[in-house]
Each structure stands twice: as C-alpha cells, then as structure tokens.
Amino acid sequence: MPIPRRYALTARLSSIAAIAIGSTALIAAAAPSATAAPSAEWANRATVATPAAERWSLDQAKALRRELAASADEGLRPADYGAEALDAAIAGGRGPALDAAADAAALALARDYAQGRITDRSAFDWHIERSPYETADLPARLAVAVDRGEVRSWLRSLLPQDARYAALRAAYRETPAGDAATLDTLRANMERWRWLPRSFGDRYVYVNVPSYQLSLMEGGDAIKTYDVVVGAPKTPTPVLAAPASSVVVNPWWNVPQSIVKSSNLYRGKPGYVFKTNGSGYLVRQAPGPRNALGQIKIDMPNEHAIYLHDTPAKAAFARTERALSHGCIRVKNVDQLAADMLAADEASVGRLDEALATRDTTTIRMARQWPVYLVYFTADRAEDGSIRTYGDPYGRDAQLLAALDRASPPAMQMASR
C-alpha cells in the first residue's frame, strides 16, 4: 500500500535528521544515564561515532529494512516507519538521501520499541512511569550502532526481553491472518509490555487485574499464587508500581471521601470514628471482625491509596469474575501472603503470629521491601508457557487498539509538517 503523502520523506527531513545525528555527542553528554536501560551491553557503550557523509552503508540500510519488516511480528506496521521510502533510498545508493531516510526510520522504530507507540497513557489509568532519558539519547546510540554495523541487534535490544512478551510475540506470529480478534488482543497486550520497565527485579509481586490473581515472583517464576478481588468497573484498580514496606495487623480503615459521600455512613454508626474538618467528615473504621480491611493490610505507599488487604467478605473469592472492590486488592489467605513477604526475617514472622492473636493494631516493617506491580493484561503467559486470555473488565482493549491504529511515530509526524 503506498505511503500517505503526509509521510513522504522530504528534503526538510534530511536536514532534521542531519541535525539530530550531528547533535548526538551533545545529547549523550547532557543526558543522565537511563534507569532500567533496555540492554546493559548497549547502555555501557558510551563512545559516539563522529557524523560523516554517507554514514549508512547499503548493508546496514538493508538490515534496517529487514527489521522494519520484522516489526510486523511485534504487532506494528512497517509502513508507518517509512519502509517504502527507505526502499527508494536504498535503490538510489549511498548518500544524504539514504542517511536521512534510514535515520528517520530507525529512530521512529527505536522509540516505539523502547517505550511503545502510545505516549499519552492517562486514558488507560496507567501510572507506571519510565525515565525520559531512556529515549532522549536514542540518536546518539543509533550513531554508535551505525558505526559498529550493529543497527538491527541494537533495535532488538530495545524490546522487552521478558518471557511473557516473547510468548505473546510467538502467539502473534502463529495466529492465522483471518483471526482478527485474537491478533488484536495479542497486539494490544504487546503494546502494554512495551510501556513497562525492562526489569522488575529478581523478586516482586505481580497482580494482573483481569486474571484476578496475585503472584509472588522470584527469578522469573511464580512461587505462590493467590486469588484476589480487584476494583469494580466504576472504581477500577489503577496500573501502578509501588514498594510494599510493611504489614499492618488489625488495621484502622481510613474511609476515602469518595466512599463517604456515596455511602450511607453517618455520625454515630457503630464501629466508626467521625471527625469534622472544613470540607466535611473524616471517617475511620476501628479494627474488628467487620472492618473492611479485615485483619491484615499490606501497605505500599502510593498517591492512589491502593494496597493489598484482607476482607470480611470471603464469599467474593468463590466468584469467577471478581471486579468488585473500590480499587484496592483484596487477597484470599492474605495472612499466608504476609508471612511469605516477611520470610526474610524470621523474627518478623513470629511477630505476625503474635499480633494475629490479639486485637491490637501492630505494624511490622519488612526487612526487604517487595516491589508490587498492578498491571492490566487481557492475554498473558501461563506457567506452562502457553498464552491464556482473560476478560476485559474495564473495556480497555478496544480503546487501546483504536489509539494504536491512529497513532503515527514521532519522526513521521515531524516529516509531515
């Protein structure tokens, strides 16, 4: 299919690309080191090649063209990266036109491989932030890759290396072209993976909201799995990352104002403490068998006031679809989860047992914090390596696919102005 006129590479793009590459040394010197860099091998290569005429060889340009074609296996569209324009430039031989076309295509693809095509993720309640410096030095790193003859391997290093992403990609490649629904589900979830940090650490808590499960992960494997209740569609669980730092036994519940205003809570209701301020009531529920948090809260400080906790409503865990909470994660057998997370310190596990035998509020600090990732994947890798699909309780797949289909890579947008 011919590339739309707005994507045509012009002489103006040649000058833009030349400026981008010419300033790579300055960018590399000014930008701090990226956190969670996609590849330690590439991050450690600090030497920037000196820009020169005819920097792109035909072999390198052809390798880039092969990678543009391979981007289809990542759920992306090669035409969006100037594939036909690059073909024309390759046919014309080495020179400024090839340099401009190759720079524009490589940088656009690199940015999308590194951080995903969709940059405004607020519509998806996504709050896991990545460092802007991960992509700020892409021109400098591209110059190094061109100089070393390693463009394609560098581009591949920017993609998620996680086995769960690899499983989605393999499934996407194997799905028949006529199965549009499955292909759409897979490419939406591959895009979400490109939004995530390239490393979660060796041990962490992984909650995939549509699966209604929490997994304790160590060394890339789930060592324990727990059923959970997640936010209802009207009060969805946000996508976020936060460190779990303590276990609170017999917690007080500080009732969010949104719940106070929408519920039938009133002054004098048994089990609640009320205070007034300038804007209304501050409401707390005392510890006890009816406390909404149950007997245990696993605290993970974040601006959304989301945490893992127990619940007196145990019957909800028997339901197949468990999008029922006000946003927090209710965990079945949370006492065992708390013990697992405190296991690095035997004395802390002993304190947990003692605290559970009382009705006193006790806070137990973790010797080692656990990063907690609340994510949203409607297709994810199962323990046996296969792909398992889930429902879409917040209806986000269609919204994400529409955004992907109308998005244009930054370099192409710039060329069309």
FIFIMI-465765 format. One record per residue (C-alpha): residue number from 0; residue in one letter; x, y, z. Coordinates in pm, 1 decimal. Example, Ala and Ser with C-alpha at 12.3 -4.5 7.8 and 13.67 -1.06 7.14 Angstrom:
PT; 0; a; 1230.0; -450.0; 780.0
PT; 1; s; 1367.0; -106.0; 714.0
This chain:
PT; 0; m; 0.0; 0.0; 0.0
PT; 1; p; 151.2; 341.4; -93.2
PT; 2; i; 258.8; 553.9; 200.0
PT; 3; p; 22.9; 854.3; 257.8
PT; 4; r; 153.9; 1182.5; 124.5
PT; 5; r; 196.8; 1321.0; 474.6
PT; 6; y; 455.5; 1053.9; 544.5
PT; 7; a; 669.5; 1134.4; 240.7
PT; 8; l; 1028.2; 1197.7; 335.2
PT; 9; t; 1134.3; 1542.8; 216.1
PT; 10; a; 1448.4; 1745.6; 189.7
PT; 11; r; 1340.5; 1910.0; 512.3
PT; 12; l; 1360.4; 1571.9; 685.6
PT; 13; s; 1712.8; 1532.4; 551.6
PT; 14; s; 1817.7; 1845.1; 737.5
PT; 15; i; 1627.9; 1740.2; 1051.4
PT; 16; a; 1794.3; 1400.5; 1056.1
PT; 17; a; 2134.9; 1555.9; 993.6
PT; 18; i; 2083.6; 1793.5; 1286.1
PT; 19; a; 1968.4; 1505.8; 1510.2
PT; 20; i; 2273.8; 1296.8; 1432.6
PT; 21; g; 2509.7; 1593.8; 1439.8
PT; 22; s; 2399.8; 1676.6; 1792.9
PT; 23; t; 2432.5; 1325.8; 1929.6
PT; 24; a; 2752.2; 1390.1; 2119.9
PT; 25; l; 2590.6; 1687.6; 2296.0
PT; 26; i; 2279.9; 1483.1; 2383.1
PT; 27; a; 2486.3; 1196.8; 2519.3
PT; 28; a; 2691.9; 1432.0; 2735.4
PT; 29; a; 2390.9; 1619.7; 2875.1
PT; 30; a; 2152.6; 1331.1; 2945.9
PT; 31; p; 2184.6; 1137.3; 3273.4
PT; 32; s; 2214.3; 760.6; 3249.5
PT; 33; a; 1883.9; 589.6; 3180.1
PT; 34; t; 1730.6; 389.8; 3459.8
PT; 35; a; 1637.7; 30.6; 3379.4
PT; 36; a; 1811.1; 57.6; 3041.7
PT; 37; p; 1685.3; -194.0; 2784.5
PT; 38; s; 2026.3; -354.6; 2742.7
PT; 39; a; 2330.1; -320.4; 2966.3
PT; 40; e; 2553.2; -402.2; 2669.3
PT; 41; w; 2426.2; -106.3; 2469.8
PT; 42; a; 2394.5; 125.7; 2770.4
PT; 43; n; 2762.2; 79.2; 2851.0
PT; 44; r; 2879.1; 180.5; 2503.9
PT; 45; a; 2947.8; 546.9; 2561.1
PT; 46; t; 3158.1; 625.0; 2254.8
PT; 47; v; 2961.5; 818.8; 1992.5
PT; 48; a; 3064.8; 793.8; 1630.5
PT; 49; t; 3162.7; 1116.6; 1456.1
PT; 50; p; 2899.4; 1205.1; 1194.8
PT; 51; a; 3028.5; 1171.0; 841.1
PT; 52; a; 2894.0; 1182.0; 489.2
PT; 53; e; 2742.1; 854.2; 370.1
PT; 54; r; 2728.6; 712.3; 721.2
PT; 55; w; 2479.1; 440.9; 624.6
PT; 56; s; 2619.4; 160.4; 413.1
PT; 57; l; 2385.2; -30.7; 186.7
PT; 58; d; 2429.7; -341.9; 402.0
PT; 59; q; 2327.9; -152.6; 714.7
PT; 60; a; 2031.2; 6.5; 539.5
PT; 61; k; 1916.4; -333.2; 415.5
PT; 62; a; 1949.2; -475.6; 766.7
PT; 63; l; 1732.4; -189.2; 889.7
PT; 64; r; 1480.8; -264.2; 616.0
PT; 65; r; 1463.8; -624.4; 734.7
PT; 66; e; 1393.0; -502.6; 1086.1
PT; 67; l; 1115.8; -276.1; 961.1
PT; 68; a; 958.4; -584.5; 805.2
PT; 69; a; 1011.0; -777.9; 1130.5
PT; 70; s; 824.6; -507.2; 1325.5
PT; 71; a; 506.6; -669.0; 1189.4
PT; 72; d; 577.9; -958.3; 1428.1
PT; 73; e; 564.5; -705.9; 1713.8
PT; 74; g; 211.7; -603.8; 1617.7
PT; 75; l; 335.8; -287.1; 1444.1
PT; 76; r; 301.9; -167.1; 1083.3
PT; 77; p; 623.4; -141.8; 877.5
PT; 78; a; 464.4; 119.8; 650.9
PT; 79; d; 437.9; 353.9; 949.9
PT; 80; y; 818.1; 372.3; 961.5
PT; 81; g; 883.7; 477.4; 603.0
PT; 82; a; 955.1; 129.1; 466.7
PT; 83; e; 880.1; 221.2; 104.7
PT; 84; a; 1072.7; 546.8; 131.4
PT; 85; l; 1370.1; 350.5; 263.4
PT; 86; d; 1340.6; 109.2; -28.4
PT; 87; a; 1360.8; 402.0; -270.3
PT; 88; a; 1659.9; 548.6; -88.4
PT; 89; i; 1841.6; 213.2; -94.7
PT; 90; a; 1780.9; 191.1; -468.4
PT; 91; g; 1945.5; 533.3; -504.6
PT; 92; g; 2265.0; 421.1; -332.4
PT; 93; r; 2469.4; 576.1; -54.4
PT; 94; g; 2446.0; 944.6; 20.5
PT; 95; p; 2246.3; 1210.1; 209.7
PT; 96; a; 1909.1; 1078.5; 92.0
PT; 97; l; 1981.2; 730.6; 228.2
PT; 98; d; 2116.5; 873.2; 554.7
PT; 99; a; 1803.7; 1083.0; 605.1
PT; 100; a; 1560.8; 802.4; 524.3
PT; 101; a; 1745.7; 546.9; 737.4
PT; 102; d; 1785.3; 784.8; 1033.9
PT; 103; a; 1415.3; 873.5; 1032.4
PT; 104; a; 1300.7; 511.3; 1006.2
PT; 105; a; 1544.8; 377.9; 1265.5
PT; 106; l; 1471.8; 647.7; 1524.3
PT; 107; a; 1094.9; 612.9; 1487.9
PT; 108; l; 1114.6; 235.8; 1528.2
PT; 109; a; 1363.5; 263.2; 1814.6
PT; 110; r; 1133.2; 493.6; 2009.9
PT; 111; d; 835.1; 261.5; 1964.8
PT; 112; y; 1037.2; -49.2; 2051.8
PT; 113; a; 1177.0; 118.2; 2362.9
PT; 114; q; 862.5; 272.5; 2510.9
PT; 115; g; 563.6; 186.7; 2294.4
PT; 116; r; 373.8; 386.8; 2036.7
PT; 117; i; 114.5; 541.1; 2269.5
PT; 118; t; 275.8; 816.2; 2474.2
PT; 119; d; -35.0; 957.8; 2646.5
PT; 120; r; -146.5; 672.0; 2870.8
PT; 121; s; -367.2; 870.3; 3107.2
PT; 122; a; -681.4; 738.0; 2934.9
PT; 123; f; -575.9; 387.3; 3040.3
PT; 124; d; -528.7; 475.0; 3410.5
PT; 125; w; -160.6; 391.7; 3362.8
PT; 126; h; 72.5; 528.9; 3632.1
PT; 127; i; 396.4; 330.9; 3588.0
PT; 128; e; 641.1; 596.2; 3474.6
PT; 129; r; 955.6; 545.8; 3269.2
PT; 130; s; 1256.3; 776.3; 3265.9
PT; 131; p; 1251.4; 1018.5; 2968.9
PT; 132; y; 1626.9; 966.7; 2941.4
PT; 133; e; 1565.8; 614.3; 2813.4
PT; 134; t; 1475.2; 764.5; 2477.3
PT; 135; a; 1649.1; 1104.3; 2496.5
PT; 136; d; 1979.6; 955.1; 2382.4
PT; 137; l; 1843.6; 730.4; 2106.6
PT; 138; p; 2007.4; 939.5; 1830.6
PT; 139; a; 2345.8; 903.2; 1999.7
PT; 140; r; 2301.9; 530.6; 2049.0
PT; 141; l; 2187.2; 489.2; 1689.7
PT; 142; a; 2504.5; 663.0; 1572.0
PT; 143; v; 2711.1; 410.4; 1768.8
PT; 144; a; 2514.0; 119.8; 1622.2
PT; 145; v; 2558.9; 250.7; 1266.0
PT; 146; d; 2931.1; 296.5; 1321.2
PT; 147; r; 2965.5; -58.5; 1456.1
PT; 148; g; 2745.3; -219.6; 1191.5
PT; 149; e; 2501.2; -342.1; 1458.1
PT; 150; v; 2180.5; -149.6; 1390.3
PT; 151; r; 1946.9; -444.6; 1386.3
PT; 152; s; 2079.3; -606.1; 1704.7
PT; 153; w; 2059.7; -268.1; 1880.1
PT; 154; l; 1696.9; -221.6; 1777.3
PT; 155; r; 1608.4; -571.6; 1900.6
PT; 156; s; 1771.9; -493.5; 2235.6
PT; 157; l; 1517.6; -215.3; 2293.6
PT; 158; l; 1221.5; -455.3; 2300.7
PT; 159; p; 1104.8; -623.2; 2622.8
PT; 160; q; 1319.4; -929.1; 2689.3
PT; 161; d; 1069.3; -1083.9; 2932.3
PT; 162; a; 949.5; -1437.4; 2853.8
PT; 163; r; 590.0; -1317.2; 2877.6
PT; 164; y; 641.7; -1072.1; 2593.1
PT; 165; a; 822.3; -1336.9; 2389.1
PT; 166; a; 526.3; -1571.6; 2435.2
PT; 167; l; 283.8; -1306.7; 2309.4
PT; 168; r; 504.2; -1242.0; 2006.0
PT; 169; a; 526.2; -1614.6; 1925.3
PT; 170; a; 149.6; -1649.1; 1953.4
PT; 171; y; 100.3; -1345.5; 1730.1
PT; 172; r; 324.1; -1493.0; 1460.9
PT; 173; e; 140.9; -1827.0; 1473.7
PT; 174; t; -214.2; -1685.7; 1466.8
PT; 175; p; -382.7; -1707.9; 1124.7
PT; 176; a; -432.6; -1376.9; 947.7
PT; 177; g; -807.2; -1432.7; 940.1
PT; 178; d; -833.9; -1446.2; 1320.1
PT; 179; a; -852.1; -1069.0; 1363.1
PT; 180; a; -994.7; -1079.7; 1716.5
PT; 181; t; -705.7; -1286.1; 1852.9
PT; 182; l; -447.8; -1080.0; 1665.2
PT; 183; d; -595.8; -760.5; 1808.3
PT; 184; t; -588.0; -895.2; 2163.0
PT; 185; l; -225.3; -1000.7; 2126.7
PT; 186; r; -100.6; -676.2; 1974.4
PT; 187; a; -280.0; -467.8; 2239.2
PT; 188; n; -103.1; -661.1; 2513.4
PT; 189; m; 234.3; -645.4; 2336.6
PT; 190; e; 198.1; -267.7; 2333.8
PT; 191; r; 130.7; -266.0; 2708.9
PT; 192; w; 450.1; -466.2; 2762.6
PT; 193; r; 647.4; -201.4; 2572.1
PT; 194; w; 522.0; 55.2; 2824.0
PT; 195; l; 671.4; -134.6; 3117.7
PT; 196; p; 1022.4; -107.7; 3268.9
PT; 197; r; 1262.8; -357.7; 3120.2
PT; 198; s; 1337.0; -510.9; 3459.5
PT; 199; f; 1107.2; -585.0; 3754.4
PT; 200; g; 1388.8; -705.9; 3976.4
PT; 201; d; 1456.0; -1059.6; 4096.9
PT; 202; r; 1160.2; -1072.0; 4339.2
PT; 203; y; 832.7; -885.2; 4318.2
PT; 204; v; 456.2; -906.1; 4348.5
PT; 205; y; 269.2; -931.0; 4017.9
PT; 206; v; -105.2; -864.0; 4010.4
PT; 207; n; -265.2; -895.5; 3667.0
PT; 208; v; -603.8; -732.9; 3722.0
PT; 209; p; -804.3; -920.2; 3451.4
PT; 210; s; -672.9; -1256.1; 3578.7
PT; 211; y; -794.3; -1191.8; 3936.4
PT; 212; q; -469.5; -1339.6; 4063.9
PT; 213; l; -160.7; -1224.6; 4253.9
PT; 214; s; 172.8; -1399.5; 4207.1
PT; 215; l; 486.1; -1382.4; 4418.1
PT; 216; m; 767.6; -1386.8; 4164.6
PT; 217; e; 1127.1; -1494.4; 4221.8
PT; 218; g; 1384.7; -1547.1; 3949.1
PT; 219; g; 1118.4; -1511.8; 3680.8
PT; 220; d; 893.7; -1784.7; 3825.8
PT; 221; a; 571.1; -1765.0; 4026.7
PT; 222; i; 647.4; -1929.5; 4360.8
PT; 223; k; 299.3; -1866.1; 4508.2
PT; 224; t; -31.5; -1758.8; 4355.5
PT; 225; y; -331.9; -1611.0; 4535.8
PT; 226; d; -686.3; -1533.5; 4424.5
PT; 227; v; -778.5; -1165.7; 4450.8
PT; 228; v; -1070.7; -926.4; 4417.4
PT; 229; v; -991.6; -612.4; 4214.8
PT; 230; g; -1157.7; -277.6; 4152.0
PT; 231; a; -1505.7; -268.3; 4003.0
PT; 232; p; -1551.6; -103.8; 3660.8
PT; 233; k; -1681.4; 213.2; 3830.2
PT; 234; t; -1383.8; 218.5; 4070.7
PT; 235; p; -1105.2; 49.2; 3870.4
PT; 236; t; -770.5; -56.1; 4009.1
PT; 237; p; -506.0; 173.7; 3855.4
PT; 238; v; -196.1; 38.0; 3683.7
PT; 239; l; 90.6; 128.8; 3913.9
PT; 240; a; 411.8; 17.0; 4080.1
PT; 241; a; 488.3; 75.9; 4447.9
PT; 242; p; 706.9; -85.9; 4713.4
PT; 243; a; 534.3; -292.8; 4983.2
PT; 244; s; 702.0; -178.8; 5303.2
PT; 245; s; 503.3; -309.3; 5599.9
PT; 246; v; 229.7; -538.7; 5724.3
PT; 247; v; -39.0; -384.2; 5946.3
PT; 248; v; -229.7; -627.4; 6167.1
PT; 249; n; -574.8; -521.8; 6287.8
PT; 250; p; -566.0; -201.9; 6081.8
PT; 251; w; -787.9; 100.5; 6104.8
PT; 252; w; -965.4; 184.1; 5780.1
PT; 253; n; -943.3; 547.5; 5675.7
PT; 254; v; -1254.6; 566.9; 5460.8
PT; 255; p; -1190.6; 751.6; 5131.0
PT; 256; q; -1401.4; 1061.5; 5080.4
PT; 257; s; -1545.9; 914.9; 4760.9
PT; 258; i; -1693.0; 631.5; 4967.8
PT; 259; v; -1807.4; 858.8; 5248.4
PT; 260; k; -2003.4; 1070.3; 5000.7
PT; 261; s; -2156.3; 777.6; 4812.2
PT; 262; s; -2242.0; 551.9; 5106.0
PT; 263; n; -2486.4; 561.3; 5395.8
PT; 264; l; -2221.7; 626.4; 5659.5
PT; 265; y; -2347.8; 865.1; 5923.3
PT; 266; r; -2242.0; 1014.4; 6253.1
PT; 267; g; -2271.2; 768.3; 6539.0
PT; 268; k; -2268.2; 447.3; 6330.8
PT; 269; p; -2114.9; 170.9; 6549.1
PT; 270; g; -1751.0; 92.7; 6473.9
PT; 271; y; -1674.3; 426.1; 6305.9
PT; 272; v; -1498.5; 736.0; 6436.4
PT; 273; f; -1601.4; 1069.2; 6288.1
PT; 274; k; -1418.9; 1398.6; 6283.7
PT; 275; t; -1513.4; 1714.9; 6101.0
PT; 276; n; -1296.5; 1949.3; 5901.5
PT; 277; g; -1367.2; 2242.5; 5676.2
PT; 278; s; -1490.8; 2028.2; 5390.0
PT; 279; g; -1684.1; 1751.3; 5563.7
PT; 280; y; -1630.2; 1434.6; 5764.8
PT; 281; l; -1312.6; 1237.5; 5820.9
PT; 282; v; -1422.7; 881.3; 5885.2
PT; 283; r; -1226.6; 588.6; 6028.1
PT; 284; q; -1342.8; 235.8; 6097.0
PT; 285; a; -1199.0; 70.4; 6405.8
PT; 286; p; -1030.8; -271.3; 6387.4
PT; 287; g; -1257.6; -568.0; 6434.1
PT; 288; p; -1433.0; -854.3; 6257.9
PT; 289; r; -1638.5; -618.3; 6041.1
PT; 290; n; -1352.7; -391.8; 5938.8
PT; 291; a; -1348.6; -354.3; 5560.2
PT; 292; l; -974.3; -430.5; 5551.3
PT; 293; g; -1013.0; -749.1; 5752.1
PT; 294; q; -729.5; -841.6; 5983.6
PT; 295; i; -430.2; -756.0; 5763.0
PT; 296; k; -326.0; -470.3; 5536.3
PT; 297; i; -3.9; -485.4; 5332.8
PT; 298; d; 95.7; -123.4; 5294.5
PT; 299; m; 250.2; 3.9; 4970.6
PT; 300; p; 266.0; 386.5; 4983.3
PT; 301; n; 132.3; 547.9; 4665.7
PT; 302; e; -67.6; 855.6; 4573.4
PT; 303; h; -375.4; 647.7; 4485.9
PT; 304; a; -409.7; 495.9; 4836.2
PT; 305; i; -413.3; 144.6; 4689.2
PT; 306; y; -292.1; -151.9; 4894.6
PT; 307; l; -332.1; -526.5; 4944.2
PT; 308; h; -562.8; -634.6; 5223.5
PT; 309; d; -788.1; -891.1; 5385.8
PT; 310; t; -1169.1; -873.1; 5375.3
PT; 311; p; -1457.9; -999.1; 5586.9
PT; 312; a; -1648.0; -1070.5; 5261.6
PT; 313; k; -1482.5; -1406.3; 5194.5
PT; 314; a; -1763.8; -1531.2; 4969.2
PT; 315; a; -1647.3; -1298.8; 4689.9
PT; 316; f; -1343.7; -1522.0; 4627.1
PT; 317; a; -1574.4; -1800.1; 4505.8
PT; 318; r; -1695.7; -1587.3; 4215.2
PT; 319; t; -1544.6; -1626.1; 3868.4
PT; 320; e; -1543.7; -1254.2; 3790.9
PT; 321; r; -1409.2; -1060.4; 4085.5
PT; 322; a; -1401.8; -693.6; 3982.2
PT; 323; l; -1588.1; -580.3; 4293.4
PT; 324; s; -1375.3; -355.3; 4515.1
PT; 325; h; -1330.7; 20.4; 4542.6
PT; 326; g; -987.0; -16.1; 4379.2
PT; 327; c; -772.1; -192.0; 4636.8
PT; 328; i; -670.3; -557.5; 4604.0
PT; 329; r; -841.8; -799.9; 4841.1
PT; 330; v; -633.5; -1115.7; 4882.1
PT; 331; k; -754.5; -1463.4; 4974.6
PT; 332; n; -536.1; -1612.9; 5251.3
PT; 333; v; -363.9; -1279.2; 5296.8
PT; 334; d; -212.5; -1399.9; 5626.1
PT; 335; q; -5.4; -1653.5; 5429.6
PT; 336; l; 92.8; -1384.9; 5177.6
PT; 337; a; 205.1; -1159.6; 5461.9
PT; 338; a; 414.2; -1442.2; 5610.3
PT; 339; d; 572.4; -1508.5; 5269.5
PT; 340; m; 664.0; -1142.8; 5230.2
PT; 341; l; 810.0; -1125.6; 5581.2
PT; 342; a; 1000.0; -1454.4; 5545.2
PT; 343; a; 1337.2; -1280.9; 5501.8
PT; 344; d; 1325.6; -1205.3; 5876.0
PT; 345; e; 1219.8; -1498.6; 6097.2
PT; 346; a; 1156.1; -1266.5; 6391.8
PT; 347; s; 905.1; -1067.4; 6183.6
PT; 348; v; 710.2; -1383.9; 6104.6
PT; 349; g; 696.1; -1454.8; 6477.8
PT; 350; r; 566.3; -1103.4; 6543.2
PT; 351; l; 297.6; -1157.1; 6280.5
PT; 352; d; 173.4; -1470.6; 6457.1
PT; 353; e; 170.0; -1290.9; 6791.1
PT; 354; a; -13.1; -986.5; 6652.9
PT; 355; l; -281.1; -1201.3; 6486.6
PT; 356; a; -361.8; -1348.6; 6828.7
PT; 357; t; -456.5; -1001.8; 6960.9
PT; 358; r; -689.6; -721.5; 6858.9
PT; 359; d; -420.9; -454.2; 6889.0
PT; 360; t; -304.9; -261.6; 6583.4
PT; 361; t; 53.6; -366.0; 6506.9
PT; 362; t; 280.2; -251.4; 6223.6
PT; 363; i; 559.5; -487.1; 6117.2
PT; 364; r; 824.8; -340.3; 5887.4
PT; 365; m; 959.9; -561.9; 5612.2
PT; 366; a; 1331.8; -635.0; 5625.8
PT; 367; r; 1325.9; -627.0; 5245.2
PT; 368; q; 1065.4; -435.0; 5051.8
PT; 369; w; 873.9; -609.8; 4774.3
PT; 370; p; 806.0; -411.3; 4456.1
PT; 371; v; 437.1; -451.3; 4371.5
PT; 372; y; 320.4; -423.3; 4009.6
PT; 373; l; -50.1; -386.5; 3940.2
PT; 374; v; -80.8; -445.7; 3565.8
PT; 375; y; -354.1; -499.8; 3306.5
PT; 376; f; -309.3; -780.9; 3053.4
PT; 377; t; -604.5; -949.8; 2883.8
PT; 378; a; -359.2; -1205.4; 2741.5
PT; 379; d; -63.1; -1330.3; 2941.3
PT; 380; r; 178.8; -1622.3; 2953.8
PT; 381; a; 70.3; -1913.5; 3172.6
PT; 382; e; 314.0; -2115.6; 3380.7
PT; 383; d; 332.7; -2384.9; 3110.7
PT; 384; g; 439.1; -2127.1; 2851.6
PT; 385; s; 105.9; -2109.5; 2670.2
PT; 386; i; -96.6; -1791.1; 2628.4
PT; 387; r; -402.8; -1754.4; 2845.5
PT; 388; t; -667.0; -1494.0; 2766.5
PT; 389; y; -890.7; -1318.0; 3017.8
PT; 390; g; -1191.5; -1091.7; 3015.2
PT; 391; d; -1157.1; -715.3; 2978.5
PT; 392; p; -1338.4; -588.1; 3290.8
PT; 393; y; -1260.4; -221.2; 3219.0
PT; 394; g; -1315.3; -239.0; 2842.6
PT; 395; r; -968.2; -108.9; 2758.9
PT; 396; d; -860.7; -325.9; 2465.3
PT; 397; a; -1083.5; -158.7; 2205.9
PT; 398; q; -974.8; 183.7; 2326.9
PT; 399; l; -607.4; 88.6; 2303.7
PT; 400; l; -643.3; -65.8; 1958.3
PT; 401; a; -814.2; 248.1; 1828.1
PT; 402; a; -527.3; 458.6; 1965.2
PT; 403; l; -268.8; 228.9; 1805.9
PT; 404; d; -439.0; 241.2; 1468.2
PT; 405; r; -449.3; 619.6; 1454.4
PT; 406; a; -105.1; 684.6; 1607.3
PT; 407; s; 186.6; 798.2; 1393.6
PT; 408; p; 551.0; 765.3; 1502.9
PT; 409; p; 710.1; 1099.7; 1603.5
PT; 410; a; 958.9; 1105.0; 1314.0
PT; 411; m; 680.7; 1055.9; 1060.4
PT; 412; q; 466.4; 1323.7; 1226.3
PT; 413; m; 759.6; 1564.9; 1208.3
PT; 414; a; 815.1; 1488.9; 839.0
PT; 415; s; 451.6; 1565.1; 755.8
PT; 416; r; 454.9; 1919.0; 899.5
